[in-house]
Amino acid sequence: MMTRQAITHLICDCDGVLLDSESIALRVLHRELLPLLPAWSGAGGADDGEQEEQRSAALHAAIAHRLGMYTDILLGEVDMEFELGLDAAQAERIHQTVALACGDEALPVPGVVEALQAIRLPRAVASNSDAPRIEAGLRRCGLYPQFAGRIYSGHDVAHPKPAPDVYLAAAAGFGVDPSRCVAVDDSVTGVRAAVAAGMHVLGFTGVAHDRKTMARKLKDAGAHQVFEDMKLFPQLVSELIWLR
């Protein structure tokens, strides 16, 4: 009978787990991309307003589904799906607008400060965001001292999430086997990355717009457990710290 390894280290995604910045990114991206939707070519009439609302909602859903990707990849996929006609300059401007808004407005995920205080494990951040953005957000929220020197960005490895590289880099930084790490992520992309890295994976849905749907998606992606309230986080981790 196989015995599960004791969990000794904690690795967190940043946006949507530590920082409530994905809702900011979603709002800004939708605001910036909505005017670029091709004009509705209907014949006019009472249904035109409903059509515009449906297209706006579809754009919103398409962006939300891709949160956790690099912003430039997200923009490219949404551009292709909706035929927005984005050029390189527009994409870069939107990218910078999102980064600035997230850095300036991000707040800690409700309950995460208290949860981290209760979890007595060495910790790191593994995120697809670039390192300066991660650091700026953590500093703004007072979380940086807990993760200083342990920030791993998808920009600094060969392949970003959903590849396991950034999670593997975090484990290597600790000098531990990935199986000794518990990873916490809020996106399908991130959960797949952590599963591929061989970690125990907790999916977090607390900042998702549709928690029930996201919980199903995270489980389908391989999350071992899913939770939506940070009050549950310390207990879930403590249950993984098995006595040797």
C-alpha positions as CSV (number, residue, x, y, z in Angstrom):
1,M,0.0,0.0,0.0
2,M,1.4,3.4,-1.1
3,T,1.9,5.9,1.7
4,R,1.4,9.6,0.8
5,Q,4.4,11.8,1.5
6,A,4.1,14.4,4.2
7,I,3.5,17.9,2.8
8,T,6.3,20.2,3.9
9,H,6.0,23.3,1.6
10,L,3.3,25.6,0.3
11,I,3.3,27.1,-3.2
12,C,0.6,29.6,-4.1
13,D,-0.6,31.1,-7.4
14,C,-0.8,34.9,-7.0
15,D,-3.8,36.4,-8.9
16,G,-7.0,34.9,-7.5
17,V,-5.3,33.2,-4.6
18,L,-3.3,35.8,-2.8
19,L,-4.4,38.9,-4.6
20,D,-8.0,39.7,-5.7
21,S,-6.7,41.1,-9.0
22,E,-8.3,38.8,-11.6
23,S,-11.7,40.6,-11.1
24,I,-9.8,43.9,-11.9
25,A,-8.2,42.3,-15.0
26,L,-11.5,41.0,-16.2
27,R,-13.2,44.4,-15.7
28,V,-10.4,46.3,-17.5
29,L,-10.1,43.8,-20.4
30,H,-13.8,43.8,-21.0
31,R,-13.9,47.6,-20.9
32,E,-11.0,47.9,-23.4
33,L,-12.2,45.2,-25.8
34,L,-15.9,45.9,-25.9
35,P,-15.6,49.0,-28.2
36,L,-13.6,46.8,-30.6
37,L,-16.4,44.3,-31.2
38,P,-17.5,44.5,-34.9
39,A,-20.7,46.5,-35.3
40,W,-23.8,44.4,-35.1
41,S,-25.2,44.0,-38.6
42,G,-28.8,43.3,-37.7
43,A,-31.6,45.0,-39.6
44,G,-32.6,47.1,-36.6
45,G,-35.5,46.9,-34.3
46,A,-36.2,45.9,-30.7
47,D,-33.9,42.9,-30.8
48,D,-30.7,44.9,-31.5
49,G,-30.2,45.9,-27.9
50,E,-30.6,42.3,-26.7
51,Q,-28.1,41.2,-29.4
52,E,-25.6,43.8,-28.2
53,E,-26.0,42.6,-24.6
54,Q,-25.5,39.0,-25.6
55,R,-22.3,39.8,-27.4
56,S,-21.0,41.8,-24.5
57,A,-21.8,38.9,-22.2
58,A,-20.1,36.5,-24.5
59,L,-17.0,38.6,-24.6
60,H,-17.0,38.8,-20.8
61,A,-17.3,35.0,-20.5
62,A,-14.6,34.5,-23.1
63,I,-12.2,36.7,-21.1
64,A,-13.2,35.1,-17.8
65,H,-12.6,31.6,-19.1
66,R,-9.0,32.6,-20.1
67,L,-7.9,34.3,-16.9
68,G,-4.7,32.8,-15.7
69,M,-3.2,32.9,-19.2
70,Y,-0.5,35.4,-20.2
71,T,-2.3,38.6,-21.1
72,D,-0.9,38.6,-24.6
73,I,-2.0,35.1,-25.3
74,L,-5.5,35.9,-23.9
75,L,-5.7,38.9,-26.1
76,G,-4.7,36.9,-29.1
77,E,-7.3,34.2,-28.5
78,V,-10.1,36.6,-27.8
79,D,-9.1,38.7,-30.9
80,M,-9.3,35.6,-33.0
81,E,-12.6,34.5,-31.6
82,F,-14.4,37.8,-31.9
83,E,-12.5,39.2,-34.9
84,L,-11.5,42.4,-33.1
85,G,-8.7,43.4,-35.4
86,L,-6.2,44.1,-32.6
87,D,-2.9,45.4,-33.8
88,A,0.4,45.0,-31.9
89,A,0.2,48.6,-30.5
90,Q,-3.3,48.2,-29.3
91,A,-2.5,44.9,-27.6
92,E,0.5,46.3,-25.8
93,R,-1.5,49.3,-24.6
94,I,-4.2,47.1,-23.2
95,H,-1.6,44.8,-21.6
96,Q,0.0,47.8,-19.9
97,T,-3.4,49.2,-18.8
98,V,-4.3,45.9,-17.2
99,A,-0.9,45.6,-15.5
100,L,-1.1,49.1,-14.0
101,A,-4.7,48.6,-12.8
102,C,-3.9,45.3,-11.1
103,G,-0.8,46.8,-9.4
104,D,-2.7,49.9,-8.3
105,E,-6.0,48.4,-7.2
106,A,-5.3,44.8,-6.1
107,L,-6.3,43.8,-2.6
108,P,-5.7,40.6,-0.6
109,V,-8.2,37.9,-1.2
110,P,-10.6,38.0,1.8
111,G,-9.2,35.9,4.6
112,V,-5.9,35.0,3.0
113,V,-3.8,37.1,5.4
114,E,-5.2,35.2,8.4
115,A,-5.0,31.9,6.6
116,L,-1.3,32.3,5.8
117,Q,-0.6,33.3,9.4
118,A,-2.1,30.0,10.6
119,I,-0.1,27.9,8.1
120,R,3.4,27.1,9.4
121,L,5.0,26.0,6.2
122,P,7.7,27.6,4.0
123,R,6.0,29.2,1.1
124,A,6.6,30.5,-2.5
125,V,4.6,32.1,-5.3
126,A,4.4,30.5,-8.7
127,S,2.5,32.6,-11.2
128,N,2.3,33.3,-14.9
129,S,2.5,37.1,-14.2
130,D,5.8,38.8,-14.6
131,A,7.9,39.1,-11.4
132,P,7.7,42.9,-11.1
133,R,3.9,42.8,-11.2
134,I,3.8,40.0,-8.6
135,E,6.1,41.9,-6.3
136,A,4.2,45.1,-6.7
137,G,0.9,43.5,-5.8
138,L,2.4,41.6,-2.8
139,R,4.0,44.8,-1.5
140,R,0.7,46.7,-1.9
141,C,-1.1,44.1,0.1
142,G,1.6,43.6,2.8
143,L,2.3,40.0,1.8
144,Y,5.7,40.5,0.2
145,P,7.8,39.7,3.3
146,Q,6.3,36.2,3.4
147,F,7.4,35.5,-0.1
148,A,10.5,37.6,-0.6
149,G,13.1,35.6,-2.5
150,R,10.6,32.9,-3.4
151,I,8.8,34.5,-6.3
152,Y,8.7,32.4,-9.5
153,S,7.3,33.8,-12.7
154,G,6.2,32.0,-15.9
155,H,8.2,34.6,-17.8
156,D,11.4,33.1,-16.3
157,V,11.0,29.5,-17.2
158,A,10.9,27.7,-20.6
159,H,7.1,27.1,-20.6
160,P,4.4,28.9,-18.6
161,K,1.4,27.3,-17.1
162,P,-0.3,24.9,-18.0
163,A,3.2,23.4,-18.3
164,P,4.6,22.5,-14.9
165,D,7.8,24.5,-15.2
166,V,7.1,27.3,-12.8
167,Y,5.8,25.0,-10.1
168,L,8.8,22.7,-10.6
169,A,11.1,25.8,-10.3
170,A,9.5,26.7,-7.0
171,A,10.0,23.2,-5.6
172,A,13.6,23.1,-6.9
173,G,14.2,26.5,-5.1
174,F,13.3,24.8,-1.9
175,G,15.3,21.7,-2.8
176,V,12.4,19.4,-2.2
177,D,10.6,16.9,-4.3
178,P,7.4,18.3,-5.8
179,S,5.3,15.6,-4.1
180,R,6.2,17.3,-0.8
181,C,4.5,20.5,-1.9
182,V,0.8,21.6,-1.8
183,A,-0.1,24.0,-4.6
184,V,-3.0,26.3,-4.5
185,D,-4.4,27.7,-7.7
186,D,-7.7,29.2,-8.9
187,S,-7.5,28.6,-12.7
188,V,-7.8,25.5,-14.9
189,T,-4.4,26.5,-16.4
190,G,-2.7,26.6,-13.1
191,V,-4.3,23.4,-11.7
192,R,-3.1,21.5,-14.7
193,A,0.4,22.9,-14.2
194,A,0.5,21.8,-10.6
195,V,-0.9,18.4,-11.3
196,A,1.7,17.9,-14.0
197,A,4.4,18.9,-11.5
198,G,3.3,16.1,-9.2
199,M,2.0,18.2,-6.4
200,H,-1.0,17.9,-4.2
201,V,-3.4,20.5,-5.6
202,L,-6.0,22.6,-3.9
203,G,-8.4,24.5,-6.2
204,F,-9.7,27.8,-4.9
205,T,-12.9,29.3,-6.2
206,G,-13.5,32.2,-3.7
207,V,-13.1,35.0,-6.3
208,A,-14.7,33.2,-9.2
209,H,-17.8,34.7,-10.8
210,D,-19.5,31.3,-10.9
211,R,-18.1,29.3,-8.1
212,K,-20.0,26.1,-8.8
213,T,-19.0,26.0,-12.4
214,M,-15.4,26.8,-11.6
215,A,-15.3,24.1,-8.9
216,R,-16.3,21.6,-11.5
217,K,-13.7,22.8,-14.0
218,L,-10.9,22.7,-11.4
219,K,-11.9,19.2,-10.3
220,D,-12.0,18.1,-14.0
221,A,-8.5,19.6,-14.4
222,G,-7.2,17.4,-11.6
223,A,-7.5,19.4,-8.3
224,H,-7.6,17.0,-5.4
225,Q,-9.8,19.3,-3.3
226,V,-11.6,22.5,-4.0
227,F,-12.6,25.2,-1.5
228,E,-14.2,28.6,-1.7
229,D,-13.6,30.1,1.8
230,M,-10.1,30.9,3.0
231,K,-11.2,30.0,6.5
232,L,-10.9,26.3,5.3
233,F,-7.4,26.7,3.9
234,P,-5.4,26.1,7.1
235,Q,-7.4,23.0,8.0
236,L,-7.0,21.5,4.4
237,V,-3.2,22.1,4.6
238,S,-3.0,20.6,8.1
239,E,-4.7,17.5,7.0
240,L,-1.9,17.0,4.4
241,I,0.9,17.3,7.0
242,W,1.1,13.6,7.8
243,L,3.3,12.4,10.6
244,R,6.3,10.4,9.5
